[in-house]
């Protein structure tokens, strides 16, 4: 495949020739958009202008009478009178495997005006060969929504396979032209400690002209300064204005997050809007791995609407999801604005205050109307090679027993929000059959090996009460199955349903399967459209709420119970781990 196709923005000689010929008036424009007001994200002006295309690129923006363009009677004309034209939106920090997959995600967000995604590769990278990852990146270049990628330098969970993030393995993906950055760097301590492999990968990333993004929640000014010196150029973990400002002072590009577990945008903008001289050109916005129910509000259009509701100026709101991320990723010669030479990714809005487009153009072609893609993306990518086959492994009720006697003390993960746990030490009281009380919110929490070789025991508070057995293979790089519940028998049934399906989320309650969602793609992704996933997950969320789940996003709670980049206790394949010192409190049991 040619590089211009792989990268998706480079010009071919034929494309360049057509662009010049149309701009000079020697050839007719291929599409004329007339009558609209164009938001100039470079100057902040809103001007009545016409836009002429040459294939997938813009040849001219301005008044036609001054253009010198060649206009023939059969040139298609799009009437945008009374409407506003803004650049296609860019999501700078996507996780394209939150039950959805990259294709279904791209189809949904494209209809909402997001025409470019810069995406995580973690689930693919830990499960597949670098050659497979590269092949999918190349294949996905065919999508109408443009996908770029990150290259992970570390996992989000404890993985004993040190060679998974070896220099040769990471470098093979990092050097690909569609990979724009390394990160997000969740385990940056080895970099500051002088780890040779981490230093080599960061140095190579910088020498390739690519970015390095950190994941540094709560980091002090000194730590952020050290990370910047080591090569970090951006971060998305600010939860207060002070944290945003520290990063800006140190030269970071700062991504303001408004996600299903951290809806921080109003707080961050409240602080920024009180300042006189805000460097808005150094700010972007992200949904940071939107899970399906988030899409009931929208996607990048929801970020813009939230920013506008907070009092942010429309110009700054749109710049943060168009030209700013394009500049950061060094794509602004091609993306992020409506100007000659740029790709014709254009959203037609009813007004600047309504960011959900009535019409979306991607590479000069109409992609969507009124929130619906005109041509579904399904079938454009074949994920058959990552379908997880059904497993013959089976777990028994006896596997879901704690290695303690009634009344013994045991460490408990206390879920204080969707993803953060605190460590408790409690005496455990069992009833007949090893069941826990339905009136208490104490549940068993196990991480089970998909191959059936080991199982890690634990307890969790704060997820819900009276849940008999809930099992999920949606565990990211941990690649195990999280099993929660009060009934060992129901937990065994739930995890076995996951194994029989090759992945999924299954809930057994009082001998009845009350929820099922197959996840056949690597055990984390489904083939269904986002709208279908929303319809299936709404009753799941309602039922969990009935059982006492009070946090923002249960899917992230399931995902991050095994994520060792967060405090304090986590389930790993070595055992129940205290994250701060990497100490195993309760070892995994061999089967």
Residue pairs with C-beta under 8 A, 6 or more apart in sequence:
1 138
1 141
2 12
3 10
3 177
4 10
4 11
4 12
5 141
6 137
6 138
6 141
6 176
6 177
6 178
7 141
7 177
7 178
8 141
8 146
8 148
8 178
9 146
9 331
9 334
9 335
9 343
11 19
11 57
15 55
15 56
15 57
18 27
18 54
18 55
19 54
19 55
19 57
19 59
19 341
21 27
21 54
22 28
22 29
22 30
22 52
22 53
22 54
22 59
22 60
22 69
22 70
23 54
23 59
23 60
23 69
23 340
24 68
25 67
25 68
25 69
25 70
26 70
27 54
27 70
28 70
28 71
28 72
28 75
29 52
29 53
29 54
29 59
29 60
29 69
29 70
29 71
29 75
30 53
30 54
30 55
30 75
30 76
30 364
31 52
31 53
31 75
31 76
31 77
31 78
31 344
31 364
32 50
32 51
32 52
32 53
32 64
32 71
32 75
32 76
32 77
32 78
33 50
33 51
33 52
33 53
33 77
33 78
33 80
33 85
33 346
33 348
34 50
34 64
34 77
34 78
34 79
34 80
34 81
35 48
35 50
35 79
35 80
35 81
35 82
35 83
36 48
36 49
36 50
36 51
36 80
36 81
36 83
36 84
36 85
36 348
37 46
37 47
37 48
37 49
37 83
37 84
37 85
38 46
38 47
38 48
38 49
38 51
38 61
38 84
38 85
38 338
39 45
39 46
39 84
39 85
39 86
39 87
39 314
39 315
39 318
39 338
39 352
40 46
40 47
40 337
40 338
40 339
41 86
41 87
41 315
41 318
41 319
41 322
41 323
41 336
41 337
41 338
42 323
42 337
42 339
44 315
44 319
46 84
46 352
49 61
49 62
49 63
50 60
50 61
50 62
50 63
50 64
50 67
51 58
51 60
51 61
51 85
51 338
51 344
51 346
52 58
52 59
52 60
52 61
52 64
52 67
52 69
53 59
53 344
53 364
55 364
56 343
56 344
56 363
56 364
56 365
57 341
57 342
57 343
57 344
57 364
58 338
58 339
58 340
58 341
58 342
58 343
58 344
59 69
59 340
60 67
60 69
60 340
61 338
61 339
61 340
64 71
78 348
78 359
80 348
83 348
83 349
83 350
83 351
83 358
84 348
84 349
84 350
84 351
84 352
85 338
85 346
85 347
85 348
85 349
86 318
86 322
86 338
86 346
86 347
86 349
86 352
86 355
87 318
87 322
87 323
87 335
87 336
87 337
87 338
87 342
87 345
87 346
87 347
88 113
88 114
88 115
88 116
88 322
88 335
88 345
88 346
88 347
88 360
88 361
88 362
89 113
89 114
89 115
89 116
89 299
89 300
89 301
89 304
89 321
89 322
89 347
90 114
90 115
90 116
90 117
90 118
90 284
90 300
90 321
90 322
90 325
90 326
90 335
90 336
91 109
91 114
91 116
91 117
91 118
91 286
91 287
91 299
91 300
91 321
92 118
92 255
92 284
92 286
92 325
92 328
92 329
93 118
93 184
93 213
93 236
93 255
93 257
93 286
93 287
93 288
93 289
94 105
94 117
94 118
94 119
94 120
94 286
94 287
94 289
95 119
95 120
95 122
95 288
95 289
96 102
96 105
96 106
96 117
96 119
96 120
96 147
97 120
97 122
97 123
97 124
97 521
97 522
97 524
97 525
98 289
98 290
98 291
98 292
98 555
99 291
99 292
99 474
99 517
99 519
99 524
99 525
99 526
99 533
99 537
99 555
100 108
100 292
100 525
100 526
100 530
100 533
101 383
101 521
101 525
101 526
101 527
102 119
102 136
102 140
102 143
102 147
102 381
103 140
103 143
103 377
103 378
103 380
103 381
103 383
104 377
104 378
104 526
104 527
104 528
104 529
104 530
104 533
105 117
105 530
106 117
106 140
106 143
106 144
106 145
106 147
106 377
107 145
107 373
107 376
107 377
107 378
107 529
107 530
108 295
108 299
108 529
108 530
108 531
109 117
109 145
109 299
109 300
110 144
110 145
110 360
110 362
110 367
110 368
110 373
110 377
111 360
111 367
111 368
111 371
111 372
111 373
112 298
112 299
112 300
112 301
112 356
112 357
112 368
112 371
113 299
113 300
113 301
113 347
113 355
113 356
113 357
113 360
114 145
114 299
114 300
114 301
115 144
115 145
115 146
115 345
115 360
115 362
115 367
116 145
116 146
116 147
116 148
116 331
116 335
116 345
117 145
117 146
117 147
117 148
118 148
118 149
118 150
118 180
118 181
118 325
118 329
119 147
119 148
119 149
119 150
120 149
120 150
120 152
120 184
120 289
121 133
121 149
121 150
121 151
121 152
121 173
121 179
122 152
122 155
122 156
122 476
122 477
123 476
123 477
123 522
123 524
123 525
124 132
124 133
124 136
124 386
124 522
125 133
125 151
125 152
125 173
126 155
126 159
126 164
126 477
126 479
127 386
127 479
127 522
128 386
130 169
130 172
130 173
131 172
132 385
132 386
133 173
134 172
134 173
134 176
136 381
137 147
137 149
137 176
137 178
137 179
138 178
139 381
139 382
140 147
140 381
141 147
141 178
142 380
142 381
143 377
143 380
143 381
144 362
144 363
144 365
144 367
144 375
144 377
145 362
145 367
145 377
146 335
146 345
146 362
147 178
148 178
148 179
148 180
148 329
149 173
149 176
149 178
149 179
149 180
150 179
150 180
150 181
150 182
150 183
150 184
150 213
151 170
151 173
151 174
151 176
151 179
151 181
151 182
151 205
152 165
152 170
152 182
152 183
152 184
153 165
153 170
153 182
153 183
153 185
153 198
153 201
153 202
154 165
154 185
154 186
154 187
154 190
154 198
155 164
155 165
155 186
155 187
155 477
156 186
156 476
156 477
156 563
156 564
156 565
157 475
157 476
157 477
157 478
157 562
157 563
157 564
157 565
157 570
157 572
158 564
158 570
158 572
158 573
158 574
158 577
158 582
159 477
159 573
160 573
160 574
163 169
165 197
166 197
167 197
167 200
167 201
170 201
171 201
171 204
173 179
174 182
174 201
174 204
174 205
174 208
174 210
175 208
179 210
180 210
180 211
180 329
180 330
180 331
181 205
181 210
181 211
181 212
181 213
181 234
181 329
182 201
182 202
182 205
182 210
182 211
182 212
182 213
183 211
183 212
183 213
183 214
183 215
183 234
184 213
184 214
184 215
184 236
185 191
185 212
185 213
185 214
185 215
185 232
186 215
186 565
187 565
188 214
188 215
188 216
188 227
188 230
188 232
190 198
191 198
191 199
191 202
191 227
191 230
191 231
192 223
192 226
192 227
192 230
199 230
202 212
202 230
202 231
203 231
205 211
205 212
205 231
206 212
206 231
209 330
211 233
211 234
211 253
211 328
211 329
212 231
212 232
212 233
212 234
213 232
213 233
213 234
213 235
213 236
214 227
214 232
214 234
214 235
214 237
215 235
215 236
215 237
215 565
216 223
216 224
216 227
216 232
216 235
216 237
217 237
217 239
218 237
218 243
219 227
219 237
221 246
221 249
221 250
224 235
224 246
224 247
224 250
224 252
225 250
228 250
228 251
228 252
232 252
233 251
233 252
233 253
233 328
234 252
234 253
234 254
234 255
234 328
235 247
235 252
235 254
235 255
236 254
236 255
236 256
236 257
236 286
236 288
237 243
237 257
238 244
238 247
238 254
238 256
238 257
238 264
238 268
239 262
239 264
239 267
239 268
240 267
240 268
240 271
241 267
241 268
241 270
241 271
241 272
241 274
242 271
244 254
244 256
244 268
244 271
244 272
244 283
245 271
247 254
248 254
248 279
248 282
252 282
253 282
253 283
253 284
253 324
253 328
254 282
254 283
254 284
255 283
255 284
255 285
255 286
256 264
256 265
256 268
256 269
256 283
256 284
256 285
256 286
256 320
257 264
257 265
257 285
257 286
257 287
257 288
258 264
258 265
258 285
258 286
258 287
258 288
258 302
258 303
258 306
259 286
259 287
259 288
259 289
259 290
259 294
260 289
260 290
260 291
260 293
260 294
260 418
260 552
260 553
260 555
260 556
261 417
261 418
261 419
261 552
261 553
261 556
262 288
263 552
265 285
265 303
265 306
265 307
265 310
266 306
266 310
269 307
269 310
269 311
269 312
270 310
272 278
272 283
273 310
273 311
273 312
280 316
280 319
280 320
280 324
281 319
281 324
281 327
282 324
283 316
283 320
283 324
284 320
284 321
284 324
284 325
284 328
285 300
285 303
285 304
285 307
285 320
285 321
286 303
287 294
287 299
287 300
287 302
287 303
290 299
291 553
291 555
291 556
292 530
292 533
292 534
292 537
292 555
293 534
293 537
293 538
293 541
293 553
293 555
295 530
295 534
296 534
298 305
298 356
300 321
300 355
301 355
301 356
301 357
303 320
303 321
304 317
304 318
304 321
304 355
305 355
305 356
307 316
307 317
307 320
308 314
308 317
308 353
308 355
314 352
314 353
317 355
318 352
318 355
322 336
322 337
323 332
323 336
323 337
324 336
325 336
326 332
326 334
326 335
326 336
326 337
327 336
333 341
333 342
334 341
334 342
334 343
335 342
335 343
335 345
336 342
338 346
343 363
343 364
344 361
344 363
344 364
345 361
345 362
345 363
346 360
346 361
347 355
347 357
347 359
347 360
347 361
348 357
348 358
348 359
348 360
348 361
349 355
349 356
349 357
349 358
350 358
356 371
357 368
358 369
358 370
359 366
359 368
359 369
360 366
360 367
360 368
360 369
361 367
366 374
367 373
367 374
368 374
378 527
378 529
383 521
383 525
383 527
386 521
386 522
387 502
387 520
387 521
388 502
388 503
388 520
388 521
388 522
388 523
389 502
390 499
390 500
390 501
390 502
391 450
391 451
391 452
391 499
391 500
391 502
393 450
393 451
393 452
393 499
394 452
394 496
394 499
395 448
395 452
395 455
395 492
395 495
395 496
395 499
396 492
397 488
397 489
397 491
397 492
398 488
399 446
399 448
399 455
399 488
399 492
399 591
400 434
400 444
400 446
400 455
400 483
400 485
400 488
400 491
400 492
401 434
401 457
401 488
402 410
402 428
402 444
402 457
402 459
403 457
403 586
403 589
404 410
404 428
406 428
406 429
406 430
407 427
407 428
407 429
408 427
408 428
409 425
409 426
409 427
409 428
410 425
410 426
410 427
410 428
410 459
410 586
411 423
411 424
411 425
411 458
411 459
411 569
411 576
411 585
411 586
412 423
412 424
412 425
412 426
412 442
412 458
412 459
412 460
412 461
412 569
413 421
413 422
413 423
413 424
413 445
413 458
413 459
413 460
413 461
413 561
413 568
413 569
413 570
414 421
414 422
414 423
414 424
414 460
414 461
414 462
415 421
415 460
415 461
415 462
415 463
415 551
415 557
416 422
416 462
417 551
417 552
418 551
418 552
418 553
418 554
418 556
418 557
418 560
419 556
419 557
419 560
419 563
419 566
420 566
420 567
420 568
421 460
421 561
421 566
421 567
421 568
421 569
421 570
422 567
422 568
423 568
423 569
423 578
424 461
426 442
426 459
428 442
428 459
429 437
430 436
431 437
433 487
433 488
433 489
434 488
435 486
435 487
435 488
436 442
436 443
436 444
436 486
437 486
438 465
438 466
438 486
439 465
439 466
440 465
441 461
441 462
441 463
441 464
441 465
441 548
442 459
442 460
442 461
443 459
443 460
443 461
443 463
443 464
443 465
443 467
443 484
443 485
443 486
444 457
444 458
444 459
444 460
444 483
444 484
444 485
444 486
444 488
444 491
445 458
445 459
445 460
445 463
445 482
445 483
445 484
445 561
445 571
446 455
446 456
446 457
446 458
446 482
446 483
446 484
446 491
446 571
447 455
447 456
447 458
447 475
447 478
447 480
447 481
447 482
447 483
447 561
447 562
447 571
447 572
447 573
447 588
448 455
448 456
448 471
448 480
448 481
448 482
448 483
448 495
449 455
449 480
449 481
449 573
449 591
450 473
450 479
450 480
450 481
450 499
450 523
452 591
453 590
453 591
454 573
454 588
454 589
454 590
454 591
455 588
455 589
455 591
456 480
456 571
456 572
456 573
456 574
456 575
456 576
456 586
456 588
456 589
457 576
457 586
457 589
458 569
458 571
458 576
458 586
460 484
460 561
462 551
463 484
463 549
463 554
463 557
464 544
464 547
464 548
464 549
465 547
465 548
466 486
466 547
466 548
467 484
467 485
467 486
467 507
467 509
467 547
468 485
468 486
468 487
468 490
468 491
468 508
468 509
468 510
469 483
469 484
469 485
469 487
469 489
469 490
469 491
469 492
469 493
469 494
469 495
469 507
469 508
469 509
470 483
470 484
470 485
470 491
470 494
470 505
470 506
470 507
470 508
471 481
471 482
471 483
471 484
471 491
471 494
471 495
471 497
471 498
471 505
471 506
471 507
472 481
472 482
472 483
472 498
472 504
472 505
472 506
472 558
473 480
473 481
473 498
473 503
473 504
473 505
473 519
473 523
473 524
474 482
474 505
474 519
474 523
474 524
474 555
474 558
474 559
475 481
475 482
475 523
475 524
475 558
475 559
475 561
475 562
476 524
476 559
476 562
476 563
478 562
478 563
478 571
478 572
478 573
479 523
480 562
480 571
480 573
481 495
481 498
481 499
481 523
482 558
482 561
482 562
482 571
483 491
483 494
483 495
484 491
484 558
485 491
485 494
485 508
490 508
490 509
490 511
491 508
493 508
494 506
494 507
494 508
495 506
497 504
497 506
497 508
497 513
497 516
498 504
498 505
498 506
498 523
501 516
501 518
501 519
501 520
502 518
502 520
502 523
503 518
503 519
503 520
503 521
503 522
503 523
503 524
504 516
504 517
504 518
504 519
504 520
504 523
505 515
505 516
505 517
505 519
505 540
505 558
506 513
506 515
506 516
506 517
507 513
507 514
507 515
507 516
507 540
507 543
508 514
514 543
515 539
515 540
515 543
517 526
517 536
517 537
517 540
518 526
519 525
519 526
520 526
520 527
521 527
526 533
528 536
537 555
540 554
541 554
544 554
549 557
551 557
560 566
561 570
561 571
562 570
562 571
562 572
563 570
564 570
564 572
564 577
564 579
564 582
565 579
566 579
567 579
567 580
568 578
568 579
568 580
569 576
569 577
569 578
569 579
569 585
570 576
570 577
570 579
571 577
572 584
572 588
573 588
574 584
574 587
574 588
575 584
575 585
575 586
575 587
575 588
576 584
576 585
576 586
577 583
577 584
577 585
578 584
578 585
